[in-house]
Amino acid sequence: MEKIQLSQSQEDYLEEIYLEVLQHGYANVTAISNALNVKKASVTGALNQLSEKKLINYSPYSKITITADGEKIAKEILKKHDTITKFFTEILCLSEKESAANACRMEHIVSDELFLRLTKFAKFISDYSASNPDFKSSIEKSINSK
């Protein structure tokens, strides 16, 4: 599959549609509008764009589902979001709320290479701290010292 270019906004919509489909088996305009805190007209415009790219199945007043290509992209976006959030909370010791908010912004701009290296670094730190219990508290002390 050729890499489909999506705007940050389109990625947010696709991610939310995927989450709705996972939870309910389909998505609808109202749920997406509420989740993303946007107007229904904005949702409709985004749905038309994603449908044209063949990432979702959409027609007005019907249930919205995600295509195989859309699901693949949504999973990649969600993986970035979850990995970055985890890195921020577990390694940088940020709150869950702050971690999630920053991850939501960063997931769209992180290159594949940076994401790969961030993932490997997080695994290294996690593995190292598991065998060195004082390591995590050392990081926290270092971060929290002024």
Helices and strands as residue ranges (DSSP letters): H 8-24, H 29-36, H 40-52, E 56-57, E 65-66, H 68-86, I 87-91, H 96-106, H 112-131, H 133-144
